[in-house]
Amino acid sequence: MTIRSVFITGIASGVGAKIAARGLAAGMNVYGCDIDAEAVETVSLRHEGQSLTVFRCDIADTPSLFACFDEALSLSGGIDALVNNAGLYLGQPIAAYDDATIERVIAVNLTAPMKLSRRFAEAKQRAGGAGAIVNIASVAGEVGSSDAVYGSVKAAVIGLTKSNAMNFAPAIRVNAVSPGLIVDTAIARAIPDYRYAEYKRQEMLDGDLTTDSVADVVAFLLSPASRSMTGAILRSDNGCYPR
Ligand SMILES: NC(=O)c1ccc[n+]([C@@H]2O[C@H](COP(=O)([O-])OP(=O)(O)OC[C@H]3O[C@@H](n4cnc5c(N)ncnc54)[C@H](O)[C@@H]3O)[C@@H](O)[C@H]2O)c1
């Protein structure tokens, strides 16, 4: 099916902003949310006059997240695709975490995508027709992370992808992209130096992995070209940590 409307979390910068730009270029109505008020204003101005609507919200605040999504639903008349992109990475060992921070990282990276996927699927099932979900996981969820909380939630996002592929079939395809080190992001700047060097050392391909490369794989998963795929985890990682 052709996706005509998409909702993207963490839409205002990094990978999310690139996914939004590709959606607009493909003629989609693009909706999304982000916690960063300044970045929301910047991305909205950048695409002024285009079919982009961005809400400011913290996805860990479920009533606020659902209010944004429901508003996007009523403005659009139906959302065909969801990209669970927003992520929180602190790049610290487990000993540096207090309990509230552990809960926060789980809420943003796992609970919010889980609840929003359910809300999206309920709406899609009411409306009928086919749809797609793309989750953004991480190489950290496959090979481990020096940040145990982040590594755990990203492994869980891979589990969520496979389980929801079963839960929402046959109407909704659910796939994930598992990126490596994306150099032009705030998250990359938070990665400890020794881990950054290790990721680069592991890469088989020349050049840096960028937000554009990752957005290209997401665009594929939203396109009819991937119509036979669900429950798949696609890597966008310059070949680091072959697995
Ligand atoms: N950057 C990397 O090297 C890398 C590697 C693997 C996976 N990832 C994943 O890719 C995805 C995109 O990350 P990115 O690198 O573009 O990061 P980024 O920090 O550049 O962008 C993330 C966006 O999400 C928003 N956001 C964060 N917390 C939020 C919240 N609670 N509510 C709403 N919005 C929120 C931020 O404001 C930001 O605009 C994340 O899921 C991340 O875990 C990133």
The ligand as an SDF file (V2000), in Angstrom:
LIG
                    3D

 44 48  0  0  0  0  0  0  0  0999 V2000
   22.6380    8.5480   17.1660 N   0  0  0  0  0  0  0  0  0  0  0  0
   23.0380    7.2820   17.1620 C   0  0  0  0  0  0  0  0  0  0  0  0
   24.2440    6.9840   17.0340 O   0  0  0  0  0  0  0  0  0  0  0  0
   22.0170    6.1790   17.2860 C   0  0  0  0  0  0  0  0  0  0  0  0
   22.4290    4.8550   17.1310 C   0  0  0  0  0  0  0  0  0  0  0  0
   21.4960    3.8300   17.2110 C   0  0  0  0  0  0  0  0  0  0  0  0
   20.1660    4.1280   17.4450 C   0  0  0  0  0  0  0  0  0  0  0  0
   19.7740    5.4140   17.6010 N   0  0  0  0  0  0  0  0  0  0  0  0
   18.3520    5.6780   17.8250 C   0  0  0  0  0  0  0  0  0  0  0  0
   17.8600    6.4930   16.7730 O   0  0  0  0  0  0  0  0  0  0  0  0
   16.7060    7.2100   17.2310 C   0  0  0  0  0  0  0  0  0  0  0  0
   16.8490    8.6740   16.8470 C   0  0  0  0  0  0  0  0  0  0  0  0
   17.9030    9.2350   17.5910 O   0  0  0  0  0  0  0  0  0  0  0  0
   18.8430   10.4010   17.0460 P   0  0  0  0  0  0  0  0  0  0  0  0
   20.2040    9.8540   16.9560 O   0  0  0  0  0  0  0  0  0  0  0  0
   18.2280   11.0710   15.8690 O   0  0  0  0  0  0  0  0  0  0  0  0
   18.8030   11.3150   18.3410 O   0  0  0  0  0  0  0  0  0  0  0  0
   18.6150   12.8680   18.5580 P   0  0  0  0  0  0  0  0  0  0  0  0
   18.8910   13.1010   19.9860 O   0  0  0  0  0  0  0  0  0  0  0  0
   19.3700   13.6360   17.4990 O   0  0  0  0  0  0  0  0  0  0  0  0
   17.0610   13.0500   18.2430 O   0  0  0  0  0  0  0  0  0  0  0  0
   16.0920   12.4710   19.0790 C   0  0  0  0  0  0  0  0  0  0  0  0
   14.8620   13.3660   19.0430 C   0  0  0  0  0  0  0  0  0  0  0  0
   13.9310   12.7990   19.9710 O   0  0  0  0  0  0  0  0  0  0  0  0
   13.4650   13.8390   20.8000 C   0  0  0  0  0  0  0  0  0  0  0  0
   13.0750   13.2980   22.1030 N   0  0  0  0  0  0  0  0  0  0  0  0
   13.8830   12.7770   23.0650 C   0  0  0  0  0  0  0  0  0  0  0  0
   13.1680   12.4410   24.1530 N   0  0  0  0  0  0  0  0  0  0  0  0
   11.8710   12.7340   23.8700 C   0  0  0  0  0  0  0  0  0  0  0  0
   10.6650   12.6290   24.6070 C   0  0  0  0  0  0  0  0  0  0  0  0
   10.6400   12.1670   25.8610 N   0  0  0  0  0  0  0  0  0  0  0  0
    9.5100   13.0150   24.0000 N   0  0  0  0  0  0  0  0  0  0  0  0
    9.5150   13.4990   22.7430 C   0  0  0  0  0  0  0  0  0  0  0  0
   10.6410   13.6550   22.0120 N   0  0  0  0  0  0  0  0  0  0  0  0
   11.8060   13.2680   22.5610 C   0  0  0  0  0  0  0  0  0  0  0  0
   14.6250   14.8110   20.9460 C   0  0  0  0  0  0  0  0  0  0  0  0
   14.2090   16.0940   21.3620 O   0  0  0  0  0  0  0  0  0  0  0  0
   15.1910   14.7830   19.5270 C   0  0  0  0  0  0  0  0  0  0  0  0
   14.5850   15.7470   18.6970 O   0  0  0  0  0  0  0  0  0  0  0  0
   16.6360    6.9660   18.7480 C   0  0  0  0  0  0  0  0  0  0  0  0
   15.6700    5.9820   19.0170 O   0  0  0  0  0  0  0  0  0  0  0  0
   18.0310    6.4520   19.0820 C   0  0  0  0  0  0  0  0  0  0  0  0
   18.0320    5.6520   20.2400 O   0  0  0  0  0  0  0  0  0  0  0  0
   20.6610    6.4460   17.5130 C   0  0  0  0  0  0  0  0  0  0  0  0
  1  2  1  0
  2  3  2  0
  2  4  1  0
  4  5  1  0
  4 44  2  0
  5  6  2  0
  6  7  1  0
  7  8  2  0
  8  9  1  0
  8 44  1  0
  9 10  1  0
  9 42  1  0
 10 11  1  0
 11 12  1  0
 11 40  1  0
 12 13  1  0
 13 14  1  0
 14 15  2  0
 14 16  1  0
 14 17  1  0
 17 18  1  0
 18 19  2  0
 18 20  1  0
 18 21  1  0
 21 22  1  0
 22 23  1  0
 23 24  1  0
 23 38  1  0
 24 25  1  0
 25 26  1  0
 25 36  1  0
 26 27  1  0
 26 35  1  0
 27 28  2  0
 28 29  1  0
 29 30  1  0
 29 35  2  0
 30 31  1  0
 30 32  2  0
 32 33  1  0
 33 34  2  0
 34 35  1  0
 36 37  1  0
 36 38  1  0
 38 39  1  0
 40 41  1  0
 40 42  1  0
 42 43  1  0
M  CHG  2   8   1  16  -1
M  END
$$$$
